[in-house]
Amino acid sequence: MIDYLKGAFTYLLVMFLIVTLYTELSHYWSTIGGVRGDLVKFEIPLVLLLLFIFYFPTINNRIIRYLFPVVPVLVLYLSVDIFYGFLGRSPRPSDFQNINMVSDFSVGLMFLIFFLGFLICFPVVMLFYKAYQNRSFKDIIYSVLFRVLSVSLVLFVFLSDTFADYRASSYQYTEWSQEKSIKENGRFSSFIFYGYQEKKNFSLLNEYGKKNIDIKEILFPNIVRHPRNIHIVVLESFIDPRLLLNINFNRSPLANELISYLLPASYNFSHVISPVYGGNTAQAEFELLTGIHAFAKIGSAEFNILQGGKANGFVGVLNQHGYKSIATLATGSGYYNSVLAYKSLGFDDVLFLAESGIITDKEKERGVSDAGVLKHSLSRIKNALNTATQPIVSYTLGMYGHFPYERDLSDEPDIINSDHQDERVKRISNQFYYRTKAVADFIKQLTAIDSSSIIYITSDHIPPLLDDNIHYGLDRYENISLFINDGHAVDVSGKRYYEIPWLIWDELTGLKNARSLSDKDREELYFKLLFESIQSRNH
């Protein structure tokens, strides 16, 4: 027994030193690195408790006995660091719902996920193999049973509402900085905290469903007196490289064809505020198509919550006022629960280009370029304008600018060069040139057949390329956009994405509606809309 206790103490000491060393040194490669008080008080004891389950004193090889158990933990820590580096937030349990979509935009990133998974599973398998090699069947059963019961007990405690309430009350939460929250509390602790918050907020849906909240009356009052066609375009990671600091280009990355459609005073874009940085396109879509702030209180993406019931968001209310709605999407139908989500948001006529059979094999492999998706969208818009007897609202979603920012060099050769060494700058700069050229052609053709329409074109978010070597001239949530009304660009700088539908609605009604909403008001609208998408489906 004394030998066992000595071995267990040595094992836990080694584990403690390795985990603490990683968290301390990780500030060199992650902004959430470093050791803080609550990390030592809560997270490291939790990690040691779980690691103790993998203590096998019968393994003679010290490397396997002491190092193999900690490898999966370090890989999980590294995975959180990578996730935060890309998206600027802690992962949540709901993110696993969307993991299959990674392969749609990066096979390499999907391979990395599988590789990290292998690094987690292989040491555990080897531990059990070495521990039970040449052991009797009875010893194996008792040992495995003990560990299964131990893991079950740990999970029971840490997944219970009682513990979650305790952790929520003791978590050192900084509302304005998730980075600070993760630093203070630790990566695993934050994962538990944000996971519980999602679960708790999900239970609020029924509570808000009982409240008498009229989304239409609050956000979209009055009657449409001036019906006009509306065209909304969201382009993936549509960033203006001219806003990257201290970088010189051999020529402007902006295509000359677009200049006449920019703001007349400055020949520039409007700068609007996206709810996300680096990823989660669906959050930007949610705001632009509903007029409601995407709080991400229930899951990391509201699209995953929408259940197909008609909700009173922006497009849904337009439908009620006689509009025909169409959507042309560069993605497949498996993207963010799309089939049900777009139905809830008001779209019955949805084309998923990746599954349509009308794009080429090359486009399927690389993804449809902005020029391609805008061409297909324009064709559908023309058809709708020729056949529909009512005004239309069209929505177009591109996926061309996604990491790792590839394009078909045979169709779009390099034109833009810079004095920056990072290859990503060259890629996005050349993409931007061809993208702005495609946008200009889209606007030109659309205004030729629908001159009085309202056109709104924007990025979903800034791509995850900002680091110590690449700096952005604006806040990382500020994106470029074009708001064209009757053929003229209107400055909407400073607006948040969910405010754009309000501006369009006021143009249609001819009235400037005051929407002085508190955070609580916006939250109530948020929960109400999500409840409508579930309730109306069930009735």
MIFILUM-559295 format. One record per residue (C-alpha): x, y, z; residue in one letter. Coordinates in steps of 0.001 Angstrom, whole numbers, plus 500000, padded with zeros to 6 digits. Example, Ala and Ser with C-alpha at 12.3 -4.5 7.8 and 13.67 -1.06 7.14 Angstrom:
// residues 2
{{512300,495500,507800},"A"} {{513670,498940,507140},"S"} 
***
This chain:
// residues 539
{{500000,500000,500000},"M"} {{502849,502390,500894},"I"} {{504523,501694,497561},"D"} {{501209,502333,495792},"Y"} {{500728,505659,497600},"L"} {{504291,506721,496844},"K"} {{503828,505839,493170},"G"} {{500460,507621,493007},"A"} {{501925,510727,494663},"F"} {{504859,510768,492229},"T"} {{502483,510272,489313},"Y"} {{500179,513148,490355},"L"} {{503166,515408,491016},"L"} {{504537,514752,487524},"V"} {{501064,515352,486034},"M"} {{500701,518595,487988},"F"} {{504070,519902,486835},"L"} {{503440,519042,483173},"I"} {{499941,520560,483038},"V"} {{501053,523662,484938},"T"} {{504104,524048,482699},"L"} {{501946,523818,479574},"Y"} {{499452,526420,480787},"T"} {{502265,528740,481830},"E"} {{504242,528433,478586},"L"} {{501168,528541,476340},"S"} {{501022,532320,476595},"H"} {{503768,532265,473958},"Y"} {{501400,530834,471328},"W"} {{497952,531648,472724},"S"} {{496496,534818,474243},"T"} {{494602,532644,476735},"I"} {{497796,531068,478096},"G"} {{499263,531483,481561},"G"} {{498474,530290,485081},"V"} {{495885,532150,487187},"R"} {{494520,531561,490677},"G"} {{491200,529971,489768},"D"} {{492952,527685,487320},"L"} {{494976,526134,490140},"V"} {{491994,526111,492488},"K"} {{489512,524405,490188},"F"} {{490697,523274,486766},"E"} {{494007,521609,487576},"I"} {{492487,519571,490455},"P"} {{489761,518488,488035},"L"} {{492357,517454,485457},"V"} {{494380,515566,488075},"L"} {{491260,513745,489233},"L"} {{490569,512561,485695},"L"} {{494219,511686,485114},"L"} {{494303,509564,488244},"F"} {{491850,507204,486543},"I"} {{494661,506424,484086},"F"} {{497214,505625,486763},"Y"} {{498419,502051,486204},"F"} {{501203,501167,488691},"P"} {{501688,497771,487042},"T"} {{503127,499371,483872},"I"} {{506896,499031,484168},"N"} {{507757,501450,481375},"N"} {{507907,504855,483087},"R"} {{507455,506817,479862},"I"} {{504171,505059,479160},"I"} {{503118,505185,482823},"R"} {{503799,508894,483371},"Y"} {{503607,510551,479960},"L"} {{500956,508681,478005},"F"} {{498104,509717,480363},"P"} {{498912,513413,480033},"V"} {{499250,513472,476225},"V"} {{495441,513489,475578},"P"} {{495039,516319,478089},"V"} {{497737,518411,476431},"L"} {{496195,517736,473008},"V"} {{492799,518895,474304},"L"} {{494426,522049,475677},"Y"} {{496128,522629,472329},"L"} {{492812,522038,470510},"S"} {{491173,524766,472587},"V"} {{494107,527082,471820},"D"} {{493724,526417,468090},"I"} {{489961,526917,468259},"F"} {{490353,530195,470137},"Y"} {{493046,531323,467717},"G"} {{490633,530854,464801},"F"} {{487360,532084,466288},"L"} {{488325,534188,469286},"G"} {{486101,532307,471743},"R"} {{485907,529183,473841},"S"} {{484500,526056,472175},"P"} {{481087,524901,473365},"R"} {{479344,521522,473331},"P"} {{477087,522710,470500},"S"} {{480108,523211,468227},"D"} {{480285,519446,467778},"F"} {{477040,519700,465785},"Q"} {{478909,521508,463014},"N"} {{482191,519599,462982},"I"} {{481222,517661,459845},"N"} {{481133,520935,457876},"M"} {{484874,521533,458308},"V"} {{485625,519269,455347},"S"} {{483448,521491,453131},"D"} {{485984,524319,453239},"F"} {{489255,522689,454311},"S"} {{490236,519043,453914},"V"} {{493531,519882,455619},"G"} {{491766,521212,458699},"L"} {{489565,518109,458825},"M"} {{492718,515983,458645},"F"} {{494138,517977,461567},"L"} {{491006,517206,463593},"I"} {{491369,513483,462872},"F"} {{495072,513654,463759},"F"} {{494340,515352,467079},"L"} {{491673,512732,467737},"G"} {{494254,510025,467087},"F"} {{496666,511661,469551},"L"} {{493920,511561,472161},"I"} {{492819,507961,471588},"C"} {{496114,506195,470876},"F"} {{497803,506843,474268},"P"} {{494662,505737,476111},"V"} {{494457,502499,474114},"V"} {{498176,501832,474699},"M"} {{497788,502461,478428},"L"} {{495037,499881,478755},"F"} {{496906,497436,476538},"Y"} {{500124,497670,478556},"K"} {{498298,497644,481885},"A"} {{496305,494505,481143},"Y"} {{498955,492610,479225},"Q"} {{499351,489172,480796},"N"} {{496764,490009,483501},"R"} {{494030,487555,484512},"S"} {{490530,488088,483188},"F"} {{489245,488632,486729},"K"} {{491796,491387,487441},"D"} {{490918,493100,484165},"I"} {{487194,493072,484955},"I"} {{487703,494528,488445},"Y"} {{490105,497205,487211},"S"} {{487971,498275,484266},"V"} {{484828,498260,486401},"L"} {{486511,500467,489005},"F"} {{487576,502978,486363},"R"} {{484203,503011,484600},"V"} {{482468,503658,487917},"L"} {{484993,506386,488753},"S"} {{484489,508119,485400},"V"} {{480709,507778,485780},"S"} {{480850,509348,489227},"L"} {{482999,512228,487997},"V"} {{480664,512851,485052},"L"} {{477597,512593,487283},"F"} {{478990,515274,489579},"V"} {{480282,517626,486923},"F"} {{477223,517330,484675},"L"} {{474716,517791,487476},"S"} {{472680,520989,487731},"D"} {{473777,521439,491351},"T"} {{477443,521520,490424},"F"} {{476733,523647,487351},"A"} {{474938,526205,489538},"D"} {{477879,526235,491921},"Y"} {{480372,526656,489102},"R"} {{478293,529400,487473},"A"} {{478255,531353,490734},"S"} {{481990,530880,491371},"S"} {{483186,531362,487777},"Y"} {{485216,534557,487408},"Q"} {{483193,535844,484461},"Y"} {{484244,538983,482612},"T"} {{481317,540002,480400},"E"} {{483296,542160,477990},"W"} {{486221,539775,477516},"S"} {{485962,536037,476939},"Q"} {{489748,535969,476706},"E"} {{490044,537279,480258},"K"} {{487401,534812,481479},"S"} {{489273,531851,479990},"I"} {{492588,533102,481357},"K"} {{491197,533394,484874},"E"} {{489276,530120,484951},"N"} {{490986,527761,482534},"G"} {{490048,526148,479256},"R"} {{488142,523083,480525},"F"} {{486427,525096,483227},"S"} {{485233,527594,480616},"S"} {{483993,524784,478381},"F"} {{481863,523518,481281},"I"} {{480654,527027,482122},"F"} {{479595,527990,478598},"Y"} {{478053,524561,478040},"G"} {{475900,524990,481132},"Y"} {{474917,528499,480048},"Q"} {{473671,527058,476731},"E"} {{471640,524419,478541},"K"} {{470175,526961,480952},"K"} {{469261,529404,478197},"N"} {{467585,526675,476179},"F"} {{465121,526197,479045},"S"} {{464215,529884,478779},"L"} {{462533,529364,475404},"L"} {{459252,528164,476892},"N"} {{459311,530949,479454},"E"} {{459636,533621,476768},"Y"} {{457137,531837,474585},"G"} {{454447,532570,477143},"K"} {{455161,536307,477062},"K"} {{453094,538629,474917},"N"} {{455908,539875,472688},"I"} {{454979,541035,469180},"D"} {{458124,541075,467038},"I"} {{456320,542633,464080},"K"} {{454908,545502,466119},"E"} {{458255,546253,467743},"I"} {{460631,545893,464792},"L"} {{458508,546018,461638},"F"} {{455434,548173,462318},"P"} {{453158,549908,459801},"N"} {{452198,548896,456280},"I"} {{454503,548568,453278},"V"} {{453516,551601,451212},"R"} {{456430,551534,448776},"H"} {{457065,547881,447873},"P"} {{460403,547461,446156},"R"} {{462536,544468,445382},"N"} {{465242,543675,447927},"I"} {{468486,541849,447202},"H"} {{470770,540771,450046},"I"} {{474190,539239,449369},"V"} {{476526,537807,452026},"V"} {{480052,536929,450881},"L"} {{482308,534681,452923},"E"} {{485256,536462,454618},"S"} {{484950,539444,452261},"F"} {{487786,541576,453627},"I"} {{489274,544715,452109},"D"} {{493072,544138,452190},"P"} {{493614,547894,451961},"R"} {{492528,547980,455626},"L"} {{495472,545783,456653},"L"} {{498091,548031,458252},"L"} {{501622,548681,457010},"N"} {{501230,546722,453774},"I"} {{501978,548175,450345},"N"} {{500541,546773,447113},"F"} {{501837,546991,443569},"N"} {{498351,548229,442580},"R"} {{495020,548714,444264},"S"} {{493329,545379,445073},"P"} {{489975,547052,444400},"L"} {{488632,546474,440885},"A"} {{488050,549779,439067},"N"} {{484594,548603,437966},"E"} {{483277,548861,441541},"L"} {{484426,552408,442269},"I"} {{481316,554057,440824},"S"} {{479124,552068,443242},"Y"} {{481021,553084,446384},"L"} {{480142,556003,448667},"L"} {{480415,559159,446533},"P"} {{482177,561285,449157},"A"} {{485032,558885,449853},"S"} {{484746,556200,447157},"Y"} {{484775,553674,449959},"N"} {{482637,550984,451579},"F"} {{480436,551388,454616},"S"} {{481823,549695,457713},"H"} {{479256,547706,459683},"V"} {{479497,545515,462773},"I"} {{479199,541740,462470},"S"} {{478279,539592,465484},"P"} {{481216,537253,464797},"V"} {{484879,537172,463855},"Y"} {{486702,534368,462061},"G"} {{483759,531984,461623},"G"} {{480105,531174,462388},"N"} {{478680,532655,459187},"T"} {{475207,531633,460314},"A"} {{475303,534260,463061},"Q"} {{475686,537070,460541},"A"} {{472956,535499,458390},"E"} {{470619,535276,461357},"F"} {{470915,538984,462082},"E"} {{470547,540117,458471},"L"} {{467521,537890,457789},"L"} {{465671,538476,461077},"T"} {{466615,541959,462287},"G"} {{467371,540421,465701},"I"} {{470679,540278,467517},"H"} {{472357,536845,467436},"A"} {{473214,536425,471112},"F"} {{474459,532813,470730},"A"} {{472836,532079,474075},"K"} {{471420,528758,472908},"I"} {{474173,526966,471092},"G"} {{476974,528649,469207},"S"} {{474684,529205,466201},"A"} {{470949,529942,466245},"E"} {{470526,528146,462915},"F"} {{470887,524867,464795},"N"} {{467901,525750,467002},"I"} {{465455,526775,464264},"L"} {{462983,523954,463638},"Q"} {{461189,525024,460459},"G"} {{458219,526820,462002},"G"} {{457480,530235,460507},"K"} {{459063,532961,462616},"A"} {{458380,536704,462492},"N"} {{461830,537749,461388},"G"} {{462494,540277,458617},"F"} {{462018,537929,455644},"V"} {{459057,536217,457311},"G"} {{457280,539559,457786},"V"} {{458047,540534,454176},"L"} {{456311,537326,453096},"N"} {{453270,538353,455107},"Q"} {{453255,541634,453174},"H"} {{453092,539845,449824},"G"} {{456753,539317,449020},"Y"} {{458121,536263,447228},"K"} {{461400,535075,448780},"S"} {{464182,533146,447046},"I"} {{467608,532059,448259},"A"} {{470663,530972,446261},"T"} {{473342,529376,448405},"L"} {{476832,528194,447509},"A"} {{476660,525615,450311},"T"} {{475043,522201,450652},"G"} {{471909,521535,452655},"S"} {{473910,520082,455555},"G"} {{475339,523485,456392},"Y"} {{474147,524697,459824},"Y"} {{470781,522902,459817},"N"} {{470013,524878,456644},"S"} {{466841,523163,455439},"V"} {{464904,523888,458621},"L"} {{466682,527174,459360},"A"} {{465878,528878,456036},"Y"} {{462317,527600,456222},"K"} {{461910,529238,459645},"S"} {{463413,532459,458339},"L"} {{460871,532643,455524},"G"} {{462451,530991,452473},"F"} {{460467,528331,450652},"D"} {{462374,528595,447350},"D"} {{465945,527628,448250},"V"} {{468657,526462,445848},"L"} {{471760,524770,447284},"F"} {{474265,525095,444466},"L"} {{476549,522385,445861},"A"} {{473707,519875,445372},"E"} {{471947,521419,442378},"S"} {{473759,519632,439540},"G"} {{474205,522946,437699},"I"} {{477764,523685,438796},"I"} {{480895,522139,437324},"T"} {{483054,519446,438915},"D"} {{485803,522030,439324},"K"} {{483407,524313,441228},"E"} {{482361,521407,443427},"K"} {{485981,520649,444242},"E"} {{487156,524188,444934},"R"} {{483846,525785,445830},"G"} {{481790,528129,443701},"V"} {{483521,531468,443127},"S"} {{481692,534703,443924},"D"} {{481384,535326,440200},"A"} {{479749,531911,439830},"G"} {{477276,532189,442704},"V"} {{476315,535741,441713},"L"} {{475766,534600,438123},"K"} {{473416,531815,439246},"H"} {{471670,534147,441676},"S"} {{471164,536790,438995},"L"} {{469637,534204,436671},"S"} {{467132,533203,439350},"R"} {{466354,536830,440162},"I"} {{465665,537585,436493},"K"} {{463359,534593,436270},"N"} {{461518,535669,439422},"A"} {{461128,539238,438150},"L"} {{459703,537940,434869},"N"} {{457249,535496,436445},"T"} {{456329,536840,439876},"A"} {{453348,539169,440252},"T"} {{454549,540407,443629},"Q"} {{457764,542075,444846},"P"} {{460663,539762,445668},"I"} {{463349,539498,448326},"V"} {{466382,537553,447154},"S"} {{469196,536253,449299},"Y"} {{472601,535080,448059},"T"} {{475278,533377,450145},"L"} {{478825,532827,448892},"G"} {{481554,530591,450311},"M"} {{484454,531547,448049},"Y"} {{486658,533436,450521},"G"} {{486900,530714,453138},"H"} {{490164,529582,454680},"F"} {{492632,528665,453154},"P"} {{491641,531339,450573},"Y"} {{492149,529266,447449},"E"} {{490986,530085,443933},"R"} {{491347,528664,440432},"D"} {{494549,530267,439154},"L"} {{493768,529279,435581},"S"} {{490666,531505,435672},"D"} {{491945,534066,438174},"E"} {{495741,534462,437900},"P"} {{497762,536540,440359},"D"} {{497575,540269,439707},"I"} {{498169,541783,443137},"I"} {{501495,541597,444968},"N"} {{502503,543137,448282},"S"} {{505599,543677,450414},"D"} {{504236,541373,453126},"H"} {{505772,537924,453476},"Q"} {{502604,536096,454571},"D"} {{501147,534132,451642},"E"} {{497626,534703,452995},"R"} {{497881,538422,452255},"V"} {{498617,537676,448609},"K"} {{495727,535211,448404},"R"} {{493060,537445,449907},"I"} {{494301,540473,447932},"S"} {{493935,538690,444619},"N"} {{490623,537213,445728},"Q"} {{489428,540712,446619},"F"} {{490259,542007,443157},"Y"} {{488213,539312,441420},"Y"} {{485460,539467,444015},"R"} {{484970,543221,443640},"T"} {{484979,542767,439876},"K"} {{482191,540162,440212},"A"} {{480222,542349,442625},"V"} {{480419,545299,440246},"A"} {{479121,543172,437369},"D"} {{476289,541856,439551},"F"} {{475209,545371,440570},"I"} {{475455,546633,436992},"K"} {{473273,543875,435577},"Q"} {{470813,543975,438459},"L"} {{470257,547736,438361},"T"} {{469811,547547,434594},"A"} {{466700,545401,435060},"I"} {{465637,546537,438540},"D"} {{466823,550111,438967},"S"} {{464627,550998,441952},"S"} {{465633,548012,444060},"S"} {{467421,547984,447400},"I"} {{470708,546076,447247},"I"} {{472738,545180,450301},"Y"} {{476089,543397,449938},"I"} {{478324,542570,452864},"T"} {{480850,540191,454366},"S"} {{479810,537665,456991},"D"} {{482934,538234,459087},"H"} {{486619,539024,458914},"I"} {{488667,535870,458123},"P"} {{490802,534425,460941},"P"} {{494102,535786,459681},"L"} {{494804,538593,462163},"L"} {{497851,537862,464336},"D"} {{501069,539477,465530},"D"} {{502167,539999,461903},"N"} {{498879,541017,460315},"I"} {{496958,543942,461812},"H"} {{493577,545344,460812},"Y"} {{492848,549056,460668},"G"} {{489380,548655,462194},"L"} {{487905,546623,465003},"D"} {{487949,542959,463998},"R"} {{484136,542880,464054},"Y"} {{483846,545736,461522},"E"} {{483169,544540,457980},"N"} {{482768,546206,454617},"I"} {{479352,546567,453001},"S"} {{477442,548320,450218},"L"} {{473923,549647,450714},"F"} {{472522,550746,447351},"I"} {{469174,552500,447267},"N"} {{467712,553526,443890},"D"} {{471125,553048,442305},"G"} {{472982,555220,444829},"H"} {{475290,554124,447655},"A"} {{474135,555061,451165},"V"} {{476491,555237,454143},"D"} {{475388,552795,456857},"V"} {{478672,552802,458770},"S"} {{478422,552044,462463},"G"} {{475253,549980,462091},"K"} {{475071,546469,463436},"R"} {{473927,543729,461096},"Y"} {{470531,543368,462755},"Y"} {{469873,547079,462155},"E"} {{470129,546751,458356},"I"} {{466657,545127,458040},"P"} {{465262,548016,460122},"W"} {{466659,550533,457612},"L"} {{465224,548607,454675},"I"} {{461825,548322,456377},"W"} {{461702,552069,456969},"D"} {{462365,552612,453260},"E"} {{459424,550341,452402},"L"} {{457012,551992,454832},"T"} {{458190,555548,454262},"G"} {{458340,556070,458036},"L"} {{461323,556368,460342},"K"} {{460467,554077,463232},"N"} {{462129,554619,466594},"A"} {{463487,551368,467987},"R"} {{464995,552228,471335},"S"} {{465698,548732,472579},"L"} {{467554,547805,475740},"S"} {{469668,544667,476000},"D"} {{466754,543014,477788},"K"} {{464354,544024,474992},"D"} {{466654,542550,472329},"R"} {{467064,539390,474366},"E"} {{463285,538967,474649},"E"} {{462886,539347,470883},"L"} {{465676,536810,470405},"Y"} {{464087,534129,472575},"F"} {{460624,534847,471179},"K"} {{461718,534301,467578},"L"} {{463467,531041,468421},"L"} {{460360,529906,470296},"F"} {{458179,530737,467276},"E"} {{460328,528550,465025},"S"} {{459683,525596,467343},"I"} {{456103,526306,468424},"Q"} {{454592,527060,465027},"S"} {{456140,523874,463666},"R"} {{454366,521836,466339},"N"} {{450933,523355,465706},"H"} 
***
